[in-house]
Amino acid sequence: MFSRLSQVARHFSRPLPNYAHTSAAAAVRGTARMTSPSAAATAAASNEQNKRTINTAACLIIGDEVLGGKTVDTNSAYMAKFCFKLGMALKRIEVIADDEHEIIEAVQRMSNNYDFVVTSGGIGPTHDDITYQSIAKAFGLQLKFHQETFEKMKKLSRPFNWDEDTPARKAKFRMIELPHDPQRDAKSQVIFPHDDLWVPVACINGNIHILPGVPRLFERLLDGLQPFLQPRLSDSGKGIHRILISTPLPESEVASYLTELASEVEPKGVKVGSYPRWGKKNNTVTLVGRDLSLLESLVSDVEKNVKGYKIEVEGQDDTDEEKKQ
């Protein structure tokens, strides 16, 4: 937040740090011919996309309740931490309504632009849960009753009369009618990250992963995807590192130094940030990048120039100040 106008200008004039990868999906599509592929060709592209190195990610939050203020979205924040930990560059977060046209447009665009895409919400049993059907339509697929999910649902759910054709059973069946591509391997289209959960993660077009909106389920399923994603992560999923430095100086006093530092280290893959902490005595300077040894080598110089010190977690400096008093 220091020297905002100069930051914007530098953003457009300098190359991105090298930890912010270009999407492998977008790179391949950028060289493809603009033709209408056959079903087999589409399936082949999806299979390739399902194996390609993951550099970039996007998160699509679907729900009228989020846009209306009834529900506070925490899933995108969890997704951001998940990507940071594994070294994926989360490039986009969007929140859209439970609207078929909006869902179709968003998943087509995100699938084309990013390597790993997660959707959240809209896969429950009620009439406004339209994520499965909308994503199926986006890629020209049909919904198919998924028998393995049904068997897991019966085994792991509360006792229920599955033999009687009732509105309640029809509602439950809405949650196990999944988008299906007959040209692709069925196992690659449905993932069960946990044995004690019947809820699947449907994988559409090779890189769209459909998760529930309930935070507890979203978090468990996303974490459960890590073993499936690990072989496809750049740098073996070592992640991105962040170093925090507490400073008592206002941003205006450190802006000049941080601007010079950023111009020097960003080409080496280090992102420099400055964040005010309103109502607190100290602000925070951050160093972010993949090369931990490089980040550590910068700490002493930054500490000296911002008259601060390295902290492990934000807010630690508040506790330190209280101890001094």
C-alpha positions as CSV (number, residue, x, y, z in Angstrom):
1,M,0.0,0.0,0.0
2,F,3.0,2.3,-0.2
3,S,3.1,4.8,-3.1
4,R,0.1,3.2,-4.7
5,L,0.2,5.2,-8.0
6,S,3.9,4.3,-8.6
7,Q,3.2,0.7,-7.7
8,V,0.5,0.5,-10.4
9,A,2.9,2.0,-13.0
10,R,5.6,-0.5,-12.1
11,H,3.1,-3.3,-12.3
12,F,2.5,-2.7,-16.0
13,S,6.1,-1.9,-16.8
14,R,8.0,-4.7,-15.1
15,P,7.8,-8.5,-15.6
16,L,6.0,-10.6,-13.0
17,P,8.2,-12.4,-10.4
18,N,9.2,-15.8,-11.7
19,Y,7.1,-17.6,-9.0
20,A,3.9,-16.3,-10.7
21,H,3.8,-18.9,-13.5
22,T,1.8,-18.6,-16.7
23,S,-1.0,-21.1,-17.0
24,A,0.0,-24.3,-18.9
25,A,-3.6,-24.6,-20.1
26,A,-3.6,-21.1,-21.5
27,A,-0.2,-21.5,-23.1
28,V,-1.3,-24.7,-25.0
29,R,-4.6,-23.2,-26.1
30,G,-2.8,-20.0,-27.3
31,T,-1.1,-22.1,-29.9
32,A,-4.1,-24.2,-30.9
33,R,-6.0,-23.7,-34.1
34,M,-9.5,-22.2,-33.8
35,T,-11.5,-25.2,-35.0
36,S,-14.4,-27.2,-33.6
37,P,-12.9,-30.3,-32.1
38,S,-14.6,-33.7,-32.2
39,A,-15.8,-35.4,-29.0
40,A,-12.7,-37.7,-29.1
41,A,-10.4,-34.7,-29.5
42,T,-12.1,-32.8,-26.7
43,A,-11.8,-35.9,-24.4
44,A,-8.1,-36.2,-25.4
45,A,-7.5,-32.6,-24.5
46,S,-9.3,-33.1,-21.2
47,N,-7.1,-36.1,-20.4
48,E,-4.0,-34.2,-21.2
49,Q,-5.2,-31.3,-19.1
50,N,-5.7,-33.7,-16.2
51,K,-2.0,-34.7,-16.3
52,R,-0.4,-31.3,-17.1
53,T,1.9,-29.5,-14.7
54,I,-0.2,-27.2,-12.4
55,N,1.1,-23.6,-12.3
56,T,-2.0,-21.5,-11.9
57,A,-5.3,-21.9,-10.1
58,A,-8.7,-20.2,-9.8
59,C,-11.6,-20.4,-7.4
60,L,-15.2,-19.9,-8.3
61,I,-17.7,-19.4,-5.4
62,I,-21.3,-20.1,-6.5
63,G,-24.2,-18.9,-4.4
64,D,-26.9,-16.3,-4.1
65,E,-26.5,-16.4,-0.3
66,V,-22.9,-15.1,-0.6
67,L,-23.8,-12.3,-2.9
68,G,-26.8,-11.4,-0.7
69,G,-24.7,-11.2,2.5
70,K,-26.4,-14.1,4.2
71,T,-23.3,-16.3,4.1
72,V,-19.7,-15.2,4.6
73,D,-17.4,-16.9,2.2
74,T,-14.4,-18.5,3.9
75,N,-13.7,-21.1,1.2
76,S,-11.8,-18.8,-1.1
77,A,-9.5,-17.8,1.7
78,Y,-8.9,-21.4,2.5
79,M,-8.2,-22.1,-1.1
80,A,-5.7,-19.2,-1.2
81,K,-3.8,-20.7,1.7
82,F,-3.9,-24.2,0.1
83,C,-2.5,-22.9,-3.1
84,F,0.2,-20.8,-1.3
85,K,1.3,-23.9,0.7
86,L,1.7,-26.0,-2.5
87,G,3.2,-23.3,-4.7
88,M,0.3,-22.8,-7.0
89,A,-0.3,-19.2,-8.2
90,L,-3.9,-18.5,-7.3
91,K,-4.7,-16.0,-10.1
92,R,-8.4,-15.4,-9.7
93,I,-11.3,-15.6,-7.2
94,E,-14.9,-14.9,-8.4
95,V,-18.3,-15.0,-6.7
96,I,-21.3,-15.5,-8.9
97,A,-25.0,-16.2,-8.5
98,D,-26.8,-19.5,-8.8
99,D,-27.4,-18.7,-12.4
100,E,-26.9,-21.2,-15.3
101,H,-25.6,-18.7,-17.8
102,E,-23.1,-17.2,-15.3
103,I,-21.8,-20.6,-14.3
104,I,-21.4,-21.8,-17.9
105,E,-19.5,-18.6,-18.9
106,A,-17.3,-18.7,-15.8
107,V,-16.2,-22.4,-15.9
108,Q,-15.6,-22.3,-19.6
109,R,-13.3,-19.2,-19.3
110,M,-11.6,-20.5,-16.1
111,S,-11.0,-24.0,-17.6
112,N,-9.4,-22.3,-20.6
113,N,-7.2,-19.9,-18.6
114,Y,-6.0,-21.8,-15.5
115,D,-4.5,-25.2,-14.7
116,F,-6.5,-26.1,-11.6
117,V,-10.0,-24.7,-11.0
118,V,-12.2,-25.3,-7.9
119,T,-15.8,-24.5,-7.7
120,S,-17.7,-24.1,-4.4
121,G,-21.4,-24.5,-3.8
122,G,-24.6,-25.4,-5.5
123,I,-24.4,-29.2,-5.4
124,G,-27.1,-29.8,-2.7
125,P,-30.5,-31.5,-3.0
126,T,-32.7,-28.4,-3.6
127,H,-34.0,-26.7,-6.8
128,D,-31.5,-23.9,-6.6
129,D,-28.5,-26.3,-6.5
130,I,-27.7,-26.2,-10.2
131,T,-23.9,-26.4,-10.4
132,Y,-23.7,-30.0,-11.7
133,Q,-26.2,-29.5,-14.5
134,S,-24.8,-26.1,-15.4
135,I,-21.2,-27.3,-15.7
136,A,-22.4,-30.4,-17.6
137,K,-24.1,-28.1,-20.1
138,A,-20.9,-25.9,-20.3
139,F,-19.0,-28.8,-21.8
140,G,-21.7,-30.6,-23.7
141,L,-22.1,-33.4,-21.2
142,Q,-25.0,-35.3,-19.7
143,L,-25.7,-36.0,-16.0
144,K,-25.3,-39.6,-15.1
145,F,-26.4,-41.5,-12.0
146,H,-23.1,-42.4,-10.3
147,Q,-23.5,-45.8,-8.8
148,E,-20.3,-45.8,-6.7
149,T,-21.3,-42.5,-5.1
150,F,-24.8,-44.0,-4.4
151,E,-23.3,-47.0,-2.7
152,K,-21.1,-44.8,-0.5
153,M,-24.1,-42.5,0.3
154,K,-26.1,-45.5,1.5
155,K,-23.2,-46.8,3.6
156,L,-22.1,-43.6,5.2
157,S,-25.4,-41.7,5.5
158,R,-28.1,-41.9,8.2
159,P,-30.6,-44.7,7.9
160,F,-33.0,-44.0,5.0
161,N,-35.6,-46.0,3.0
162,W,-33.9,-46.1,-0.4
163,D,-36.5,-48.5,-1.9
164,E,-39.4,-46.1,-1.7
165,D,-39.8,-43.6,-4.6
166,T,-40.3,-40.4,-2.6
167,P,-39.6,-36.7,-3.1
168,A,-36.8,-37.0,-0.4
169,R,-35.1,-39.8,-2.4
170,K,-35.4,-37.8,-5.6
171,A,-33.8,-34.9,-3.8
172,K,-30.9,-37.1,-2.6
173,F,-30.4,-38.4,-6.1
174,R,-29.8,-34.9,-7.3
175,M,-26.5,-35.0,-5.4
176,I,-25.2,-38.1,-7.2
177,E,-26.2,-37.3,-10.8
178,L,-22.8,-36.1,-12.0
179,P,-21.5,-34.7,-15.3
180,H,-20.1,-37.6,-17.3
181,D,-17.9,-37.7,-20.4
182,P,-18.3,-41.1,-22.1
183,Q,-15.0,-40.5,-24.0
184,R,-12.9,-40.3,-20.9
185,D,-11.8,-42.7,-18.2
186,A,-14.6,-42.8,-15.6
187,K,-12.1,-43.1,-12.7
188,S,-10.5,-39.8,-13.7
189,Q,-13.8,-38.0,-13.6
190,V,-14.8,-38.7,-10.0
191,I,-12.4,-38.6,-7.0
192,F,-13.1,-39.8,-3.4
193,P,-10.5,-38.0,-1.3
194,H,-11.7,-39.6,2.0
195,D,-13.0,-43.1,2.8
196,D,-15.3,-41.7,5.5
197,L,-17.0,-39.2,3.2
198,W,-19.5,-40.2,0.5
199,V,-19.2,-36.8,-1.2
200,P,-17.2,-37.0,-4.4
201,V,-15.1,-34.4,-6.2
202,A,-16.3,-34.4,-9.8
203,C,-13.5,-33.5,-12.2
204,I,-14.8,-32.0,-15.4
205,N,-12.9,-31.1,-18.6
206,G,-9.7,-32.3,-16.9
207,N,-9.3,-29.3,-14.5
208,I,-12.7,-28.2,-13.1
209,H,-13.1,-29.7,-9.6
210,I,-16.6,-29.4,-8.1
211,L,-16.7,-29.1,-4.3
212,P,-19.6,-28.4,-1.9
213,G,-20.0,-24.9,-0.3
214,V,-20.2,-26.1,3.3
215,P,-16.8,-25.0,4.7
216,R,-16.1,-28.1,6.8
217,L,-16.7,-30.3,3.7
218,F,-14.9,-28.0,1.3
219,E,-11.8,-27.8,3.5
220,R,-11.6,-31.6,4.0
221,L,-12.1,-32.4,0.4
222,L,-9.7,-29.8,-0.8
223,D,-7.0,-31.0,1.5
224,G,-7.8,-34.6,0.4
225,L,-7.0,-33.6,-3.2
226,Q,-3.3,-32.9,-2.3
227,P,-2.0,-36.4,-3.0
228,F,-3.8,-36.4,-6.4
229,L,-2.3,-33.1,-7.3
230,Q,1.2,-33.5,-5.8
231,P,2.8,-35.3,-8.9
232,R,1.6,-32.4,-11.1
233,L,2.9,-29.5,-9.1
234,S,5.9,-27.5,-10.2
235,D,8.9,-27.7,-7.8
236,S,7.3,-30.9,-6.4
237,G,4.8,-28.7,-4.5
238,K,7.5,-27.2,-2.2
239,G,5.3,-24.1,-1.9
240,I,5.9,-20.4,-1.6
241,H,7.5,-18.8,1.4
242,R,6.5,-15.6,3.2
243,I,8.7,-13.7,5.6
244,L,7.1,-11.0,7.9
245,I,9.0,-8.0,9.2
246,S,7.5,-5.7,11.8
247,T,8.2,-2.0,11.5
248,P,7.2,0.9,13.7
249,L,7.6,3.3,10.8
250,P,4.6,4.6,8.8
251,E,4.4,3.5,5.2
252,S,5.3,6.9,3.9
253,E,8.7,6.6,5.5
254,V,9.6,3.2,4.1
255,A,8.0,3.6,0.7
256,S,11.2,4.9,-1.1
257,Y,13.3,2.1,0.3
258,L,10.8,-0.6,-0.5
259,T,10.3,0.7,-4.0
260,E,14.1,0.4,-4.6
261,L,14.2,-3.0,-3.0
262,A,11.3,-4.3,-5.1
263,S,12.9,-3.2,-8.4
264,E,16.0,-5.1,-7.4
265,V,14.6,-8.4,-6.2
266,E,11.3,-8.9,-8.1
267,P,13.3,-10.0,-11.2
268,K,14.8,-12.7,-8.9
269,G,11.3,-14.0,-8.0
270,V,10.7,-12.0,-4.7
271,K,7.6,-10.0,-4.2
272,V,7.9,-7.1,-1.7
273,G,4.7,-6.0,0.2
274,S,3.8,-3.4,2.7
275,Y,0.6,-3.6,4.9
276,P,-0.6,-1.0,7.4
277,R,-2.2,-2.3,10.6
278,W,-4.8,0.3,11.5
279,G,-5.0,0.9,15.2
280,K,-1.7,-0.9,15.9
281,K,1.7,0.5,16.7
282,N,3.5,-1.5,14.0
283,N,3.0,-2.2,10.3
284,T,4.2,-5.3,8.4
285,V,6.6,-5.7,5.5
286,T,6.5,-9.0,3.6
287,L,9.0,-10.8,1.4
288,V,7.4,-13.6,-0.7
289,G,9.0,-16.1,-3.0
290,R,10.1,-19.7,-3.7
291,D,13.8,-19.4,-2.8
292,L,13.8,-19.4,1.0
293,S,17.6,-18.9,1.2
294,L,17.3,-15.8,-1.0
295,L,14.5,-14.4,1.2
296,E,16.5,-15.0,4.4
297,S,19.5,-13.2,2.9
298,L,17.4,-10.1,2.5
299,V,16.1,-9.9,6.1
300,S,19.0,-8.1,7.8
301,D,19.0,-5.3,5.2
302,V,15.2,-4.9,5.4
303,E,15.3,-4.9,9.2
304,K,17.9,-2.2,9.2
305,N,16.2,0.1,6.7
306,V,12.7,-0.2,8.2
307,K,14.0,-0.2,11.8
308,G,12.1,-3.4,12.5
309,Y,12.6,-7.1,13.2
310,K,11.4,-10.4,11.8
311,I,8.3,-12.0,13.3
312,E,6.8,-15.5,12.8
313,V,3.1,-14.5,12.7
314,E,1.3,-11.2,12.3
315,G,0.3,-9.8,15.6
316,Q,3.4,-11.2,17.4
317,D,4.7,-7.7,17.6
318,D,1.6,-6.6,19.5
319,T,2.4,-9.2,22.2
320,D,6.1,-8.1,22.2
321,E,5.0,-4.5,22.9
322,E,2.7,-5.6,25.7
323,K,5.6,-7.5,27.4
324,K,7.8,-4.4,27.3
325,Q,5.2,-2.3,29.1
